[in-house]
């Protein structure tokens, strides 16, 4: 895989890493925590590339976005250890945190919301927390997709984020997945303000 990609890029390393967060396995398909996987799959589909094999604790796909060499990644570590995969890939290719885009779920946003930020804290999202700890930086762009707040304060958080979307909720998530394609392109182009203007949505 790496030899073939290296030949394709004439020995030049990829410049951007775009990561969708989620949990692996059929059990977690269509669950709230897998909003990042849903979005990165849509990005790959829009580019006509597929994920194959597992390298550096991730399924990887190589592509070009806005003239820039990019890696798409789906960590295979489970959510809470996502940073291990991001660290390995970014270290191998010497990708600066400012060129790592993370797509994740956000329980603080209503289903169908989207929030794009240049940097920031983990906001309670454990995959983001793991990434911040492993790469020792908060200075990476993130696209956060709303999956809805817990039904009530006492509802178990783990049970909520691993619950499945209803059919109506999934339609909204699929819309945001399509938006994530445009948001990623804007960010890679360096037009972050445009990404926020077009794709930040309360719902």
C-alpha positions in Angstrom: 0.0 0.0 0.0 2.6 2.6 1.1 4.9 1.8 -1.8 2.1 2.2 -4.3 1.0 5.5 -2.8 4.6 6.7 -2.6 5.0 6.0 -6.4 1.7 7.8 -7.1 2.9 10.9 -5.3 6.5 10.7 -6.6 7.9 10.2 -3.1 6.2 13.3 -1.7 4.3 12.7 1.6 0.6 13.5 2.1 0.0 17.0 3.4 -3.4 16.6 5.2 -4.9 13.9 7.4 -8.7 13.7 7.6 -10.0 11.4 10.3 -13.6 10.2 11.1 -14.1 8.9 14.6 -16.2 5.9 15.6 -16.3 2.5 17.0 -15.6 -0.6 14.9 -17.8 -3.6 14.3 -21.5 -4.2 13.2 -22.7 -3.6 16.7 -21.9 0.1 16.4 -23.2 0.7 12.9 -25.7 3.6 12.7 -25.0 4.7 16.3 -24.4 8.2 17.5 -20.8 7.7 18.3 -20.2 6.7 14.7 -21.2 10.0 13.1 -17.6 10.6 12.2 -17.4 7.3 10.4 -20.5 8.1 8.5 -19.1 11.4 7.4 -15.6 10.2 6.4 -17.3 7.4 4.4 -19.2 10.1 2.5 -16.0 12.0 1.9 -14.4 8.9 0.5 -17.4 8.1 -1.7 -17.4 11.7 -3.1 -13.8 11.3 -4.1 -14.2 7.8 -5.5 -11.8 6.1 -3.1 -12.2 3.2 -0.8 -10.7 2.2 2.6 -8.6 -0.9 2.5 -6.6 -2.9 5.0 -5.4 -1.7 8.4 -2.2 0.3 8.7 -1.1 2.3 11.7 -4.2 1.2 13.6 -6.5 2.6 10.9 -8.3 1.9 7.7 -6.8 4.3 5.2 -7.6 5.8 1.8 -5.4 8.1 -0.2 -6.7 10.9 -2.3 -6.3 14.5 -3.5 -8.5 17.3 -2.3 -8.3 20.8 -3.8 -4.9 19.9 -5.3 -3.5 18.7 -1.9 -2.4 15.1 -1.1 -4.5 13.7 1.7 -5.1 10.7 3.8 -8.5 9.7 5.0 -8.5 7.5 8.1 -11.0 5.5 10.2 -9.2 4.5 13.5 -9.7 0.8 14.4 -8.9 1.4 18.1 -12.4 2.2 19.4 -13.3 5.7 20.2 -11.4 6.2 23.5 -8.1 5.3 22.0 -8.4 7.2 18.7 -5.4 9.3 19.5 -3.1 6.3 19.2 -4.0 6.0 15.5 -3.9 9.7 14.8 -0.5 9.9 16.5 1.0 7.1 14.4 -0.2 8.4 11.1 0.8 12.0 11.8 4.2 11.0 13.1 4.9 8.7 10.1 4.0 11.4 7.6 5.2 14.4 9.7 1.8 16.1 9.4 1.4 19.1 11.6 -1.7 19.3 13.9 -3.0 22.3 11.9 -3.3 19.9 8.9 -5.2 17.2 10.8 -9.0 17.5 10.5 -11.1 15.4 12.9 -14.8 14.7 12.3 -16.6 13.5 15.4 -20.0 13.4 17.1 -21.2 16.0 19.5 -23.9 15.3 22.1 -24.1 19.1 22.9 -25.6 19.8 19.5 -29.1 18.8 18.3 -29.2 16.0 15.7 -28.5 17.7 12.4 -26.3 20.5 13.9 -22.7 21.0 12.8 -20.0 23.1 14.4 -16.6 23.8 12.8 -13.7 25.1 14.8 -9.9 25.7 14.2 -9.0 24.4 17.6 -10.2 23.9 21.1 -10.8 21.6 24.0 -12.3 18.1 23.8 -15.7 19.3 25.0 -16.2 16.0 26.8 -15.7 13.9 23.6 -13.4 11.1 24.5 -12.0 10.5 21.1 -10.9 14.1 20.9 -9.5 13.9 24.4 -7.4 10.9 23.3 -6.1 12.8 20.3 -5.2 15.9 22.3 -3.3 13.8 24.8 -1.5 11.7 22.1 -0.4 14.5 19.8 0.0 16.9 22.7 -2.0 19.7 20.9 -5.4 21.2 20.7 -4.6 23.1 17.6 -6.3 21.0 15.0 -9.4 21.7 13.0 -12.5 19.8 13.9 -15.9 19.2 12.4 -18.4 18.2 15.1 -21.7 16.7 14.1 -24.7 17.0 16.4 -26.2 13.7 17.6 -28.5 15.0 20.3 -28.4 15.5 24.0 -29.2 12.7 26.4 -33.0 12.3 26.9 -32.6 13.2 30.6 -29.6 14.0 32.9 -29.6 10.5 34.5 -29.5 8.6 31.2 -26.3 6.6 30.9 -23.9 8.4 28.6 -22.3 5.3 27.2 -25.8 3.9 26.4 -26.8 7.1 24.7 -23.8 7.5 22.4 -24.0 3.8 21.4 -27.8 4.0 20.7 -28.9 3.9 17.1 -30.3 6.8 15.1 -34.0 6.7 14.2 -34.7 6.8 10.5 -35.6 10.6 10.7 -32.4 11.3 12.6 -30.3 9.3 10.1 -31.6 11.5 7.3 -30.3 14.6 9.1 -26.9 12.9 9.7 -26.7 12.0 6.1 -27.3 15.6 5.2 -24.4 16.7 7.5 -22.2 14.0 6.0 -22.7 15.6 2.6 -21.9 19.0 4.2 -18.7 17.5 5.6 -17.4 17.0 2.1 -17.7 20.7 1.3 -16.4 21.6 4.8 -13.3 19.5 4.4 -12.6 20.9 1.0 -12.9 24.5 2.3 -10.5 23.8 5.2 -7.9 22.1 2.9 -8.1 25.1 0.6 -7.3 27.4 3.6 -10.8 29.0 3.5 -11.8 28.3 7.1 -14.1 31.3 7.4 -16.1 30.1 4.4 -16.3 26.6 5.9 -17.8 28.1 9.1 -20.1 30.4 7.2 -21.5 27.7 5.0 -21.6 24.7 7.2 -22.0 25.8 10.9 -25.6 24.8 11.6 -27.6 24.8 14.8 -29.7 22.2 13.1 
